[in-house]
Amino acid sequence: MALPAEWDDDERMNFMFSEFKENRDVNTTDWDSKMDFWSALIIERCKQRGSVCVSLQDLNKAFRRKEKAPLGLPTVLQSMARCGKIQRESEFAANVDCGWLSWSVGLLLVKPLKWTFSTLLGSSRVPLEESFVVIELVKEKAAELLRVYRTSEFSSCSLMSFQELLTLSSDICTDESTLCMALLQLQRDKQVTVYLHEGEKIVKFCQAGQERVSAVSDVDVGIYQLQCSEKLLAERVQKLGLEAERCKEEARNLLREGKKSQALRSLRGRKRVEKRIDNLSAKLETIRGILDRIAQSQTDKMVMQAYQAGVAALRLSLKDVTVERAESLVDQIQELCDTQDEVNRTISSGVITTDEDMDDLEEELASLLDESKPDSISGLPPVPTGGLGASGEQTISSLPAVPQSHWDITTEQLEAELNQLTLSDTGCQQKKATPPDKRLEYAQ
């Protein structure tokens, strides 16, 4: 295993390999430093090995340095046990309330019941062979085991054999004892139950959507037996198929050698094997049909439960609803709709005005028009309404005289004025020429 970098520091390791002081209060810092070092190293070693159990004997061998074993490991294990980081294997199994003795005896590495009793009597000695379960690691293994099961082909099966589970979890659990510890943890979490049927250990997992696993029922056992029969018959049919092919190939070879009678016997044997295959195939189809019906019945049961839940919910939702109340509500809605239609028709009809009102409005409009005329144009002569005939001279004579002054402005001044208009911001937008009157002012 990978050891920490300080493992080669003799001074540091001499301190770590020494015995703990009897009283922690003498030097709390040194005590805690040594305890944290060995606790972390023990858990890391178990992770690297893929194990969830550890013993003092195993640790003495693993952490041996320069022919010396750490003297404080018993104190470390006792402290970890008091903190709940580890637990005696026997106590861990005995805490499961499902009769672990009926299936786990013989699967554990050791059966240290006598050490459990010695602990109850007050003995603080840690036997070398006593096995401890690392709680953190066994919970991780249990979670991985449950995940692997639910993503496997066995997830649709209510029960599976212990041997099948052992093969399925070979990448997670390095040995049978590790698998048992993970199953005990799942059994403690109500996610698994282990059942003994005719001397065979059967494991039932909690199905997806369920909070806890249900007890193994007669229906579960019956389905399990049918599934086992289906598997055995399928394997038998496959073997017989290979045997029929062998007989056919044997008959072909004998015929080439000219042994016709022996070839005929091989063909007769092939016919007998094919007949057995047909019989077993018919039985296999019957078993599969039964399993399909069971699966369908379970689906129907789920549908019925959904229907019952729906009926109960619908009954509660319609508890205060009656036909009379519904009719009354519809009548109220219709009455409100009729009222709204009447209001809309009234609004759309508009306001009817009389002739007298119209005359008053026209007079008021004429007065507004008179008031809106500007004072600057009040002094101008009236706009002629006739042509330029006899009265045309009078109209022209009434106009103001045309200015006779000379436009004394140079070309340079005009260009400068043009440039000024072009460069100005307002000139870019308006682009209006300078009025002649202004030009006259410039000239003057």
Secondary structure, 3 states (H helix, E strand, C coil): CCCCHHHHCHHHHHHHCCCCCCCHHHCHHHHHHHHHHHHHHHHHHHHHHCCCEEEHHHHHHHCCECCECCCCHHHHHHHHHHHCCEEEHHHHHHCCCCCHHHCCCCCCCCCCHHHHHHHHCCCCCCCCCCEEEEHHHHHHHHHHHHHHHHCCHHHHCCCEEHHHHHHHCCCCCCCHHHHHHHHHHHHHCCCEEEEEECCEEEEEECCCCCCCCCCCCHHHHHHHHHHHHHHHHHHHHHHHHHHHHHHHHHHHHHHHCCCHHHHHHHHHHHHHHHHHHHHHHHHHHHHHHHHHHHHHHHHHHHHHHHHHHHHHHHHHHCCCCCHHHHHHHHHHHHHHHHHHHHHHHHHHCCCCCCHHHHHHHHHHHHHHHHHCCCHHHCCCCCCCCCCCCCCHHHHHHCCCCCCCCCCCCCHHHHHHHHHHHHHCHHHHHHCCCCCHHHHHHHHC
